[in-house]
């Protein structure tokens, strides 16, 4: 039911807060924020595609193939190359949501 869903969401939110998983200043292992302007999105530091020409287009191809982790890396690379690319942020948010990384999805979609 709706009540059970929202109760579960509240419990998960409280657990995240208890573990400080929702802190904007937090740095996760293997990830680092590009700048404070990005408002908490943590990019993978070991991204093999960070200098890849056409990273956005390659990310869309991987998205169609259903390879979500690689899609995320390509889209992050595209954003690192062009931080104000709203379409790349949108697709990154959608992909993060499909990959069940809701916090990253929210931050990306807010951009």
C-alpha positions in Angstrom: 0.0 0.0 0.0 1.0 3.7 -0.3 1.4 4.0 3.5 3.9 1.0 3.6 5.8 2.5 0.7 6.2 5.9 2.4 7.0 4.3 5.7 9.8 2.3 4.1 11.1 5.5 2.3 11.1 7.4 5.6 13.0 4.6 7.3 15.6 4.5 4.5 16.0 8.3 4.6 16.5 8.2 8.4 19.1 5.4 7.9 21.0 7.4 5.3 21.0 10.5 7.6 22.2 8.4 10.5 25.1 7.1 8.4 25.8 10.6 7.0 25.2 9.2 3.5 23.4 12.4 2.5 26.1 14.9 3.5 27.1 17.2 0.6 30.7 17.3 1.8 31.0 13.5 1.9 33.6 11.8 -0.4 32.8 8.2 -1.3 35.5 5.7 -2.1 36.5 5.9 -5.7 34.5 9.1 -6.3 35.2 12.8 -6.0 33.1 15.9 -6.5 34.0 18.1 -9.5 33.3 21.3 -7.6 30.9 22.8 -5.1 28.9 24.1 -8.1 27.8 20.5 -8.9 25.9 20.4 -5.5 27.0 17.0 -4.3 27.3 14.9 -7.4 30.2 12.6 -7.0 32.0 11.6 -10.2 34.0 8.4 -10.5 37.7 9.3 -10.2 38.8 6.2 -12.2 36.9 7.0 -15.3 38.6 5.5 -18.4 36.4 7.7 -20.7 37.1 11.1 -19.2 38.9 12.3 -22.3 36.9 10.3 -24.8 35.7 12.3 -27.8 32.0 11.9 -28.4 31.4 10.6 -24.9 27.8 11.7 -24.8 26.9 9.9 -28.0 28.8 6.8 -26.9 26.9 6.9 -23.6 23.5 7.0 -25.4 24.6 3.9 -27.4 25.5 2.1 -24.2 22.2 3.2 -22.7 20.3 1.6 -25.6 22.3 -1.6 -25.1 21.3 -1.6 -21.4 24.9 -1.3 -20.0 24.1 1.1 -17.2 27.5 1.2 -15.4 29.3 2.0 -18.7 26.6 4.5 -19.7 27.1 6.4 -16.4 30.9 6.6 -17.0 30.4 7.9 -20.5 27.8 10.5 -19.4 30.0 11.6 -16.5 32.9 12.0 -19.0 30.6 14.1 -21.2 29.7 16.3 -18.3 33.3 16.7 -17.2 34.0 17.9 -20.7 31.0 20.2 -20.9 29.6 20.9 -17.3 26.6 22.9 -18.5 25.2 20.2 -20.9 21.7 20.0 -19.6 20.9 17.0 -21.8 23.9 15.0 -20.5 22.8 15.8 -16.9 19.3 14.7 -17.7 20.3 11.4 -19.2 22.8 10.8 -16.4 20.0 11.3 -13.9 17.7 8.9 -15.7 20.5 6.3 -15.9 21.4 6.7 -12.3 17.7 6.2 -11.4 17.5 3.1 -13.6 20.7 1.8 -11.9 18.9 2.3 -8.5 21.2 5.1 -7.3 18.5 7.5 -6.3 20.7 10.1 -4.6 22.9 10.6 -7.6 19.9 10.6 -9.9 18.2 13.4 -7.9 21.4 15.5 -7.9 22.0 15.0 -11.6 18.4 15.8 -12.5 18.4 19.0 -10.4 21.3 20.2 -12.5 
